[in-house]
């Protein structure tokens, strides 16, 4: 009887240990970078040129990730940016994502949005309290990471403000760095 009980316990421990082994995900966020950057300057002919205020800053959130499938048709990135106590949210869907370790997604917050939510305070790195990004495929979260260590889904209890986090194609950065970032899926009309 004791041998059977010991064998059953050993089998149970082995099954539990196997259950705790995590299967690696097909997608993994490896890094989140935040930067305050100025508006790009372009020169052209044929019309009056206007200078942008180079003191104004955009918030750029760049996410580095790995992908193991040869190609992925649709991969959605959800961004949660805790800025000056307000949670700004946005998402972008990338298409034709290749396998690799150097894949990137990027989103921006405009200078006017930052001014609106900064409450007339100067921008500092501490203005951004935290950032979380999720990779979602067909409604399933494949990877999630926060810039600052926090409880999983720390943003779930904070009221969300959408419409202010912009994908690259919605900004003056659209024509820049085509080879650096994954292709953005354009909505069907």
TORPA-4810 file (N, C-alpha, C, O; in nm, 3 decimals):
<nodes>
NODE_1_0.082_-0.119_0.000_0.000_0.000_0.000_0.087_0.126_0.000_0.060_0.222_-0.073_X
NODE_2_0.192_0.125_0.084_0.279_0.241_0.090_0.347_0.266_-0.043_0.362_0.381_-0.084_X
NODE_3_0.390_0.160_-0.111_0.459_0.174_-0.239_0.365_0.235_-0.342_0.406_0.321_-0.420_X
NODE_4_0.239_0.192_-0.343_0.141_0.246_-0.438_0.115_0.394_-0.410_0.103_0.475_-0.502_X
NODE_5_0.107_0.428_-0.281_0.083_0.568_-0.245_0.201_0.655_-0.284_0.184_0.764_-0.339_X
NODE_6_0.321_0.607_-0.256_0.442_0.682_-0.291_0.451_0.697_-0.444_0.485_0.805_-0.493_X
NODE_7_0.421_0.593_-0.517_0.425_0.598_-0.663_0.322_0.699_-0.715_0.351_0.775_-0.807_X
NODE_8_0.202_0.699_-0.657_0.097_0.793_-0.699_0.139_0.937_-0.670_0.118_1.025_-0.753_X
NODE_9_0.200_0.959_-0.554_0.246_1.095_-0.520_0.357_1.138_-0.616_0.357_1.252_-0.663_X
NODE_10_0.451_1.049_-0.644_0.560_1.083_-0.736_0.506_1.115_-0.875_0.551_1.209_-0.940_X
NODE_11_0.410_1.035_-0.920_0.348_1.061_-1.050_0.276_1.195_-1.049_0.282_1.269_-1.147_X
NODE_12_0.208_1.227_-0.939_0.139_1.356_-0.927_0.235_1.472_-0.929_0.209_1.573_-0.996_X
NODE_13_0.349_1.462_-0.858_0.449_1.567_-0.860_0.507_1.585_-1.000_0.527_1.698_-1.045_X
NODE_14_0.534_1.475_-1.068_0.589_1.483_-1.204_0.490_1.550_-1.298_0.530_1.634_-1.379_X
NODE_15_0.362_1.515_-1.288_0.260_1.577_-1.374_0.249_1.726_-1.344_0.235_1.807_-1.436_X
NODE_16_0.256_1.763_-1.215_0.249_1.903_-1.176_0.370_1.979_-1.230_0.355_2.092_-1.277_X
NODE_17_0.489_1.921_-1.223_0.609_1.987_-1.273_0.599_2.008_-1.424_0.639_2.112_-1.475_X
NODE_18_0.546_1.909_-1.497_0.530_1.923_-1.641_0.428_2.032_-1.672_0.448_2.109_-1.767_X
NODE_19_0.321_2.041_-1.595_0.217_2.142_-1.618_0.271_2.282_-1.596_0.224_2.377_-1.658_X
NODE_20_0.372_2.296_-1.508_0.426_2.429_-1.480_0.528_2.476_-1.583_0.562_2.594_-1.586_X
NODE_21_0.576_2.385_-1.668_0.670_2.424_-1.772_0.594_2.506_-1.875_0.494_2.461_-1.931_X
NODE_22_0.641_2.626_-1.901_0.573_2.715_-1.995_0.619_2.685_-2.136_0.738_2.674_-2.163_X
NODE_23_0.523_2.673_-2.225_0.554_2.656_-2.365_0.584_2.794_-2.422_0.506_2.887_-2.402_X
NODE_24_0.698_2.809_-2.491_0.731_2.941_-2.544_0.625_2.988_-2.644_0.572_2.909_-2.723_X
NODE_25_0.597_3.116_-2.640_0.497_3.175_-2.728_0.559_3.198_-2.866_0.680_3.210_-2.881_X
NODE_26_0.473_3.204_-2.966_0.518_3.234_-3.101_0.564_3.380_-3.112_0.641_3.416_-3.202_X
NODE_27_0.516_3.464_-3.019_0.548_3.606_-3.020_0.591_3.646_-2.879_0.532_3.602_-2.781_X
NODE_28_0.694_3.730_-2.870_0.742_3.772_-2.739_0.791_3.916_-2.747_0.878_3.948_-2.829_X
NODE_29_0.736_4.003_-2.664_0.786_4.139_-2.653_0.918_4.133_-2.577_0.925_4.073_-2.470_X
NODE_30_1.020_4.195_-2.631_1.152_4.190_-2.567_1.195_4.325_-2.509_1.281_4.330_-2.421_X
NODE_31_1.134_4.435_-2.558_1.177_4.567_-2.510_1.074_4.673_-2.543_1.009_4.667_-2.648_X
NODE_32_1.058_4.769_-2.453_0.975_4.887_-2.476_1.064_5.009_-2.455_1.129_5.022_-2.351_X
NODE_33_1.068_5.099_-2.554_1.145_5.223_-2.544_1.050_5.341_-2.553_0.955_5.339_-2.631_X
NODE_34_1.076_5.444_-2.476_0.999_5.568_-2.487_1.097_5.682_-2.510_1.204_5.687_-2.450_X
NODE_35_1.057_5.773_-2.597_1.141_5.889_-2.627_1.051_6.009_-2.653_0.942_5.996_-2.708_X
NODE_36_1.098_6.126_-2.614_1.034_6.251_-2.654_1.116_6.303_-2.771_1.235_6.330_-2.757_X
NODE_37_1.051_6.318_-2.887_1.122_6.356_-3.009_1.052_6.474_-3.075_0.933_6.498_-3.054_X
NODE_38_1.128_6.548_-3.156_1.070_6.663_-3.227_1.007_6.618_-3.358_1.032_6.508_-3.406_X
NODE_39_0.924_6.704_-3.414_0.859_6.680_-3.542_0.964_6.680_-3.652_1.052_6.766_-3.654_X
NODE_40_0.957_6.584_-3.744_1.055_6.584_-3.854_1.038_6.707_-3.943_0.928_6.759_-3.959_X
NODE_41_1.149_6.753_-3.999_1.149_6.867_-4.089_1.162_6.818_-4.233_1.248_6.736_-4.263_X
NODE_42_1.076_6.868_-4.321_1.081_6.831_-4.462_1.096_6.958_-4.546_1.041_7.062_-4.511_X
NODE_43_1.170_6.947_-4.654_1.180_7.057_-4.750_1.112_7.015_-4.879_1.122_6.900_-4.921_X
NODE_44_1.042_7.108_-4.941_0.976_7.080_-5.068_0.962_7.210_-5.143_0.985_7.318_-5.088_X
NODE_45_0.926_7.201_-5.271_0.906_7.320_-5.352_0.763_7.322_-5.403_0.694_7.220_-5.401_X
NODE_46_0.718_7.439_-5.447_0.585_7.449_-5.506_0.481_7.512_-5.416_0.369_7.537_-5.460_X
NODE_47_0.515_7.538_-5.292_0.420_7.601_-5.199_0.500_7.664_-5.085_0.619_7.638_-5.068_X
NODE_48_0.432_7.745_-5.007_0.497_7.808_-4.892_0.536_7.700_-4.791_0.460_7.607_-4.767_X
NODE_49_0.653_7.715_-4.733_0.697_7.622_-4.630_0.678_7.686_-4.493_0.701_7.806_-4.475_X
NODE_50_0.636_7.605_-4.398_0.615_7.650_-4.261_0.705_7.570_-4.168_0.718_7.448_-4.183_X
NODE_51_0.765_7.637_-4.076_0.851_7.571_-3.979_0.766_7.521_-3.862_0.676_7.591_-3.814_X
NODE_52_0.797_7.401_-3.817_0.731_7.350_-3.697_0.807_7.398_-3.575_0.925_7.432_-3.584_X
NODE_53_0.741_7.403_-3.464_0.804_7.444_-3.339_0.891_7.328_-3.290_0.838_7.226_-3.245_X
NODE_54_1.020_7.343_-3.298_1.110_7.236_-3.260_1.120_7.216_-3.109_1.187_7.123_-3.063_X
NODE_55_1.055_7.301_-3.032_1.049_7.278_-2.886_0.938_7.179_-2.852_0.943_7.115_-2.747_X
NODE_56_0.837_7.167_-2.940_0.729_7.071_-2.916_0.784_6.930_-2.929_0.869_6.903_-3.013_X
NODE_57_0.735_6.841_-2.846_0.781_6.702_-2.847_0.666_6.605_-2.865_0.556_6.623_-2.812_X
NODE_58_0.694_6.502_-2.942_0.606_6.386_-2.957_0.656_6.279_-2.861_0.776_6.269_-2.835_X
NODE_59_0.564_6.199_-2.808_0.603_6.081_-2.731_0.604_5.964_-2.829_0.502_5.932_-2.890_X
NODE_60_0.720_5.901_-2.844_0.735_5.785_-2.931_0.750_5.661_-2.842_0.836_5.656_-2.755_X
NODE_61_0.666_5.560_-2.867_0.674_5.433_-2.796_0.712_5.327_-2.899_0.634_5.297_-2.990_X
NODE_62_0.831_5.271_-2.885_0.878_5.169_-2.978_0.886_5.036_-2.903_0.940_5.028_-2.793_X
NODE_63_0.831_4.932_-2.967_0.828_4.798_-2.908_0.909_4.705_-2.997_0.887_4.697_-3.117_X
NODE_64_1.002_4.633_-2.936_1.077_4.530_-3.008_1.017_4.395_-2.969_0.983_4.372_-2.853_X
NODE_65_1.006_4.305_-3.069_0.947_4.174_-3.041_1.005_4.068_-3.133_1.062_4.098_-3.238_X
NODE_66_0.987_3.943_-3.092_1.027_3.830_-3.174_0.903_3.760_-3.226_0.797_3.763_-3.163_X
NODE_67_0.918_3.697_-3.341_0.811_3.617_-3.400_0.873_3.490_-3.455_0.978_3.495_-3.519_X
NODE_68_0.809_3.374_-3.431_0.863_3.249_-3.482_0.793_3.197_-3.608_0.857_3.127_-3.686_X
NODE_69_0.662_3.228_-3.632_0.603_3.180_-3.758_0.671_3.247_-3.878_0.715_3.362_-3.870_X
NODE_70_0.680_3.175_-3.989_0.747_3.229_-4.108_0.688_3.364_-4.146_0.762_3.460_-4.168_X
NODE_71_0.555_3.373_-4.154_0.485_3.500_-4.175_0.354_3.496_-4.098_0.292_3.390_-4.085_X
NODE_72_0.312_3.612_-4.046_0.184_3.624_-3.975_0.103_3.730_-4.046_0.151_3.841_-4.067_X
NODE_73_-0.021_3.696_-4.082_-0.107_3.789_-4.155_-0.146_3.910_-4.071_-0.125_4.023_-4.114_X
NODE_74_-0.201_3.888_-3.954_-0.249_3.998_-3.869_-0.202_3.980_-3.726_-0.219_3.873_-3.667_X
NODE_75_-0.142_4.085_-3.670_-0.094_4.086_-3.533_-0.124_4.223_-3.476_-0.073_4.324_-3.525_X
NODE_76_-0.208_4.228_-3.372_-0.250_4.356_-3.314_-0.169_4.387_-3.189_-0.148_4.301_-3.104_X
NODE_77_-0.125_4.512_-3.181_-0.053_4.560_-3.063_-0.142_4.660_-2.992_-0.186_4.759_-3.052_X
NODE_78_-0.169_4.635_-2.864_-0.248_4.727_-2.782_-0.154_4.799_-2.686_-0.076_4.737_-2.614_X
NODE_79_-0.163_4.932_-2.689_-0.076_5.017_-2.608_-0.156_5.081_-2.496_-0.266_5.132_-2.518_X
NODE_80_-0.100_5.078_-2.374_-0.160_5.141_-2.256_-0.053_5.231_-2.195_0.048_5.183_-2.144_X
NODE_81_-0.075_5.363_-2.202_0.026_5.460_-2.160_-0.029_5.541_-2.043_-0.123_5.619_-2.059_X
NODE_82_0.031_5.521_-1.926_-0.009_5.598_-1.808_0.073_5.726_-1.807_0.190_5.727_-1.770_X
NODE_83_0.007_5.835_-1.849_0.073_5.965_-1.864_0.008_6.064_-1.769_-0.110_6.096_-1.783_X
NODE_84_0.085_6.112_-1.673_0.037_6.213_-1.578_-0.095_6.169_-1.512_-0.186_6.250_-1.494_X
NODE_85_-0.103_6.042_-1.476_-0.221_5.989_-1.408_-0.338_5.953_-1.498_-0.441_5.907_-1.450_X
NODE_86_-0.323_5.972_-1.629_-0.429_5.938_-1.725_-0.383_5.820_-1.810_-0.266_5.813_-1.847_X
NODE_87_-0.475_5.728_-1.842_-0.441_5.611_-1.921_-0.484_5.631_-2.066_-0.603_5.622_-2.098_X
NODE_88_-0.387_5.658_-2.153_-0.412_5.675_-2.296_-0.394_5.540_-2.363_-0.297_5.469_-2.336_X
NODE_89_-0.489_5.504_-2.450_-0.482_5.373_-2.515_-0.491_5.386_-2.666_-0.548_5.481_-2.719_X
NODE_90_-0.434_5.290_-2.733_-0.441_5.284_-2.878_-0.396_5.147_-2.925_-0.335_5.072_-2.849_X
NODE_91_-0.428_5.116_-3.049_-0.383_4.989_-3.103_-0.352_5.002_-3.251_-0.403_5.091_-3.320_X
NODE_92_-0.267_4.913_-3.297_-0.229_4.907_-3.437_-0.222_4.760_-3.476_-0.176_4.676_-3.399_X
NODE_93_-0.269_4.731_-3.598_-0.259_4.594_-3.649_-0.154_4.592_-3.759_-0.161_4.668_-3.856_X
NODE_94_-0.058_4.504_-3.741_0.047_4.485_-3.841_0.011_4.364_-3.926_-0.055_4.271_-3.879_X
NODE_95_0.055_4.364_-4.049_0.029_4.254_-4.141_0.160_4.211_-4.206_0.256_4.287_-4.213_X
NODE_96_0.160_4.087_-4.253_0.278_4.035_-4.324_0.402_4.041_-4.236_0.510_4.081_-4.281_X
NODE_97_0.388_4.001_-4.109_0.496_4.008_-4.011_0.587_3.885_-4.029_0.541_3.772_-4.015_X
NODE_98_0.715_3.907_-4.058_0.806_3.793_-4.078_0.862_3.739_-3.947_0.859_3.807_-3.844_X
NODE_99_0.911_3.618_-3.952_0.981_3.562_-3.836_1.108_3.642_-3.814_1.170_3.691_-3.908_X
NODE_100_1.146_3.654_-3.688_1.271_3.725_-3.659_1.276_3.777_-3.517_1.178_3.773_-3.443_X
NODE_101_1.394_3.827_-3.481_1.417_3.881_-3.347_1.417_4.033_-3.344_1.410_4.092_-3.236_X
NODE_102_1.424_4.096_-3.459_1.437_4.241_-3.465_1.312_4.309_-3.519_1.322_4.410_-3.589_X
NODE_103_1.196_4.256_-3.489_1.071_4.317_-3.536_1.035_4.433_-3.444_1.065_4.431_-3.325_X
NODE_104_0.968_4.534_-3.502_0.932_4.653_-3.422_0.794_4.705_-3.459_0.749_4.695_-3.573_X
NODE_105_0.729_4.760_-3.357_0.604_4.833_-3.371_0.626_4.968_-3.305_0.706_4.980_-3.212_X
NODE_106_0.554_5.071_-3.352_0.572_5.204_-3.293_0.439_5.277_-3.291_0.356_5.262_-3.381_X
NODE_107_0.418_5.357_-3.187_0.300_5.444_-3.175_0.348_5.578_-3.120_0.456_5.588_-3.062_X
NODE_108_0.264_5.681_-3.141_0.301_5.818_-3.104_0.187_5.888_-3.031_0.070_5.855_-3.050_X
NODE_109_0.224_5.985_-2.948_0.129_6.078_-2.886_0.176_6.217_-2.926_0.293_6.252_-2.907_X
NODE_110_0.084_6.297_-2.982_0.120_6.427_-3.039_0.155_6.530_-2.931_0.117_6.515_-2.814_X
NODE_111_0.227_6.636_-2.970_0.261_6.742_-2.875_0.136_6.807_-2.812_0.137_6.837_-2.693_X
NODE_112_0.032_6.828_-2.889_-0.089_6.891_-2.832_-0.158_6.800_-2.732_-0.211_6.847_-2.631_X
NODE_113_-0.158_6.670_-2.758_-0.217_6.576_-2.662_-0.135_6.574_-2.534_-0.190_6.571_-2.424_X
NODE_114_-0.003_6.574_-2.548_0.083_6.577_-2.429_0.058_6.704_-2.348_0.050_6.699_-2.225_X
NODE_115_0.046_6.818_-2.416_0.019_6.944_-2.346_-0.116_6.937_-2.276_-0.130_6.983_-2.162_X
NODE_116_-0.215_6.881_-2.342_-0.349_6.871_-2.284_-0.348_6.791_-2.154_-0.408_6.832_-2.055_X
NODE_117_-0.279_6.677_-2.154_-0.282_6.590_-2.038_-0.168_6.615_-1.938_-0.166_6.556_-1.831_X
NODE_118_-0.074_6.702_-1.973_0.034_6.736_-1.880_-0.008_6.844_-1.781_0.061_6.866_-1.681_X
NODE_119_-0.119_6.912_-1.809_-0.165_7.015_-1.717_-0.069_7.131_-1.704_-0.044_7.178_-1.593_X
NODE_120_-0.014_7.178_-1.816_0.079_7.291_-1.820_0.209_7.266_-1.746_0.280_7.361_-1.712_X
NODE_121_0.241_7.140_-1.720_0.369_7.107_-1.658_0.468_7.067_-1.768_0.428_7.019_-1.874_X
NODE_122_0.595_7.088_-1.741_0.699_7.051_-1.837_0.705_6.899_-1.850_0.681_6.826_-1.755_X
NODE_123_0.738_6.854_-1.972_0.753_6.710_-1.994_0.884_6.661_-1.935_0.989_6.722_-1.956_X
NODE_124_0.876_6.553_-1.863_0.995_6.485_-1.809_0.975_6.337_-1.831_0.863_6.293_-1.856_X
NODE_125_1.081_6.258_-1.821_1.063_6.113_-1.832_0.963_6.058_-1.729_0.898_5.957_-1.753_X
NODE_126_0.952_6.125_-1.614_0.857_6.081_-1.510_0.712_6.114_-1.544_0.621_6.066_-1.477_X
NODE_127_0.689_6.195_-1.648_0.552_6.222_-1.692_0.485_6.094_-1.739_0.363_6.078_-1.727_X
NODE_128_0.565_6.003_-1.792_0.515_5.872_-1.834_0.541_5.776_-1.718_0.653_5.731_-1.697_X
NODE_129_0.434_5.745_-1.641_0.453_5.661_-1.524_0.473_5.514_-1.558_0.550_5.444_-1.493_X
NODE_130_0.403_5.467_-1.662_0.422_5.329_-1.706_0.362_5.312_-1.844_0.279_5.392_-1.888_X
NODE_131_0.405_5.207_-1.912_0.353_5.170_-2.043_0.338_5.018_-2.044_0.429_4.947_-2.002_X
NODE_132_0.225_4.970_-2.090_0.208_4.827_-2.112_0.171_4.806_-2.259_0.101_4.888_-2.318_X
NODE_133_0.220_4.697_-2.315_0.188_4.663_-2.453_0.151_4.515_-2.456_0.216_4.432_-2.393_X
NODE_134_0.047_4.485_-2.530_0.004_4.347_-2.552_0.016_4.315_-2.701_-0.010_4.400_-2.786_X
NODE_135_0.054_4.191_-2.730_0.042_4.139_-2.866_-0.080_4.048_-2.864_-0.088_3.955_-2.784_X
NODE_136_-0.175_4.075_-2.953_-0.300_3.999_-2.959_-0.314_3.940_-3.099_-0.296_4.009_-3.200_X
NODE_137_-0.346_3.811_-3.103_-0.372_3.744_-3.231_-0.504_3.670_-3.219_-0.520_3.584_-3.132_X
NODE_138_-0.597_3.702_-3.306_-0.731_3.641_-3.309_-0.795_3.642_-3.170_-0.852_3.542_-3.127_X
NODE_139_-0.784_3.756_-3.101_-0.848_3.774_-2.972_-0.774_3.715_-2.854_-0.819_3.730_-2.740_X
NODE_140_-0.663_3.650_-2.877_-0.586_3.586_-2.770_-0.457_3.665_-2.744_-0.383_3.697_-2.837_X
NODE_141_-0.431_3.695_-2.617_-0.308_3.767_-2.580_-0.191_3.671_-2.591_-0.187_3.568_-2.524_X
NODE_142_-0.095_3.706_-2.677_0.022_3.621_-2.700_0.143_3.663_-2.617_0.226_3.580_-2.582_X
NODE_143_0.151_3.792_-2.586_0.262_3.844_-2.506_0.220_3.976_-2.446_0.139_4.049_-2.503_X
NODE_144_0.276_4.007_-2.330_0.249_4.135_-2.264_0.372_4.175_-2.185_0.440_4.092_-2.125_X
NODE_145_0.399_4.305_-2.186_0.512_4.356_-2.110_0.482_4.498_-2.065_0.412_4.572_-2.134_X
NODE_146_0.536_4.535_-1.949_0.527_4.672_-1.899_0.666_4.732_-1.894_0.764_4.662_-1.871_X
NODE_147_0.673_4.863_-1.916_0.800_4.934_-1.909_0.856_4.928_-1.767_0.974_4.900_-1.747_X
NODE_148_0.769_4.955_-1.669_0.807_4.950_-1.528_0.740_4.827_-1.468_0.621_4.803_-1.491_X
NODE_149_0.814_4.750_-1.393_0.759_4.629_-1.333_0.632_4.661_-1.254_0.631_4.752_-1.170_X
NODE_150_0.527_4.586_-1.282_0.398_4.608_-1.216_0.319_4.478_-1.222_0.358_4.383_-1.290_X
NODE_151_0.208_4.474_-1.149_0.120_4.357_-1.152_0.067_4.339_-1.295_0.048_4.437_-1.366_X
NODE_152_0.043_4.215_-1.336_-0.013_4.194_-1.470_-0.144_4.271_-1.487_-0.226_4.278_-1.396_X
NODE_153_-0.161_4.328_-1.603_-0.279_4.406_-1.639_-0.312_4.514_-1.534_-0.428_4.532_-1.496_X
NODE_154_-0.209_4.584_-1.488_-0.224_4.692_-1.389_-0.317_4.800_-1.440_-0.376_4.872_-1.359_X
NODE_155_-0.333_4.814_-1.568_-0.411_4.919_-1.631_-0.561_4.887_-1.635_-0.641_4.975_-1.667_X
NODE_156_-0.601_4.765_-1.603_-0.741_4.722_-1.619_-0.838_4.804_-1.534_-0.952_4.825_-1.574_X
NODE_157_-0.794_4.850_-1.417_-0.884_4.922_-1.327_-0.881_5.074_-1.348_-0.952_5.147_-1.279_X
NODE_158_-0.800_5.121_-1.442_-0.787_5.265_-1.466_-0.876_5.304_-1.585_-0.874_5.236_-1.687_X
NODE_159_-0.954_5.412_-1.572_-1.036_5.456_-1.686_-0.948_5.486_-1.808_-0.846_5.555_-1.798_X
NODE_160_-0.989_5.433_-1.923_-0.910_5.447_-2.044_-0.960_5.563_-2.130_-1.079_5.590_-2.138_X
NODE_161_-0.864_5.632_-2.193_-0.894_5.741_-2.284_-0.837_5.701_-2.421_-0.716_5.692_-2.437_X
NODE_162_-0.925_5.678_-2.517_-0.879_5.634_-2.648_-0.882_5.750_-2.748_-0.941_5.855_-2.722_X
NODE_163_-0.818_5.729_-2.861_-0.819_5.827_-2.969_-0.700_5.920_-2.972_-0.690_6.002_-3.063_X
NODE_164_-0.610_5.911_-2.877_-0.496_6.003_-2.870_-0.362_5.935_-2.897_-0.260_6.003_-2.910_X
NODE_165_-0.361_5.802_-2.906_-0.238_5.729_-2.937_-0.247_5.692_-3.084_-0.338_5.621_-3.126_X
NODE_166_-0.151_5.740_-3.162_-0.159_5.733_-3.308_-0.057_5.635_-3.366_0.056_5.625_-3.319_X
NODE_167_-0.100_5.562_-3.470_-0.003_5.477_-3.537_0.083_5.562_-3.629_0.049_5.678_-3.657_X
NODE_168_0.191_5.507_-3.676_0.290_5.582_-3.756_0.227_5.648_-3.878_0.264_5.760_-3.913_X
NODE_169_0.133_5.580_-3.943_0.071_5.634_-4.065_-0.016_5.756_-4.038_-0.054_5.825_-4.132_X
NODE_170_-0.048_5.783_-3.913_-0.132_5.897_-3.875_-0.050_6.016_-3.828_-0.105_6.111_-3.771_X
NODE_171_0.080_6.012_-3.851_0.170_6.115_-3.800_0.263_6.165_-3.910_0.268_6.106_-4.018_X
NODE_172_0.338_6.273_-3.884_0.437_6.319_-3.983_0.555_6.223_-3.998_0.641_6.244_-4.084_X
NODE_173_0.560_6.118_-3.915_0.667_6.019_-3.925_0.635_5.911_-4.028_0.718_5.823_-4.053_X
NODE_174_0.516_5.916_-4.089_0.470_5.812_-4.183_0.571_5.777_-4.292_0.594_5.658_-4.316_X
NODE_175_0.634_5.876_-4.359_0.725_5.837_-4.468_0.863_5.792_-4.422_0.947_5.755_-4.504_X
NODE_176_0.888_5.795_-4.292_1.023_5.764_-4.241_1.036_5.618_-4.197_0.939_5.558_-4.151_X
NODE_177_1.154_5.563_-4.212_1.193_5.435_-4.154_1.103_5.318_-4.195_1.063_5.238_-4.111_X
NODE_178_1.070_5.309_-4.325_0.984_5.200_-4.371_1.043_5.064_-4.340_0.967_4.970_-4.313_X
NODE_179_1.173_5.049_-4.342_1.235_4.919_-4.317_1.248_4.886_-4.168_1.277_4.772_-4.132_X
NODE_180_1.226_4.983_-4.082_1.244_4.960_-3.938_1.119_4.898_-3.873_1.131_4.816_-3.782_X
NODE_181_1.001_4.937_-3.919_0.878_4.896_-3.853_0.794_4.803_-3.941_0.803_4.807_-4.064_X
NODE_182_0.714_4.721_-3.876_0.628_4.628_-3.950_0.518_4.704_-4.022_0.476_4.812_-3.981_X
NODE_183_0.473_4.644_-4.131_0.369_4.705_-4.216_0.238_4.718_-4.139_0.196_4.625_-4.071_X
NODE_184_0.175_4.835_-4.149_0.046_4.859_-4.083_-0.066_4.819_-4.177_-0.070_4.857_-4.294_X
NODE_185_-0.157_4.742_-4.123_-0.273_4.699_-4.203_-0.368_4.818_-4.214_-0.409_4.876_-4.113_X
NODE_186_-0.404_4.853_-4.337_-0.497_4.963_-4.357_-0.639_4.908_-4.352_-0.665_4.800_-4.404_X
NODE_187_-0.732_4.982_-4.291_-0.870_4.933_-4.281_-0.934_4.922_-4.418_-0.909_5.004_-4.507_X
NODE_188_-1.017_4.820_-4.435_-1.091_4.804_-4.561_-1.201_4.909_-4.569_-1.265_4.940_-4.468_X
NODE_189_-1.222_4.964_-4.686_-1.323_5.069_-4.703_-1.453_5.010_-4.748_-1.550_5.084_-4.767_X
</nodes>
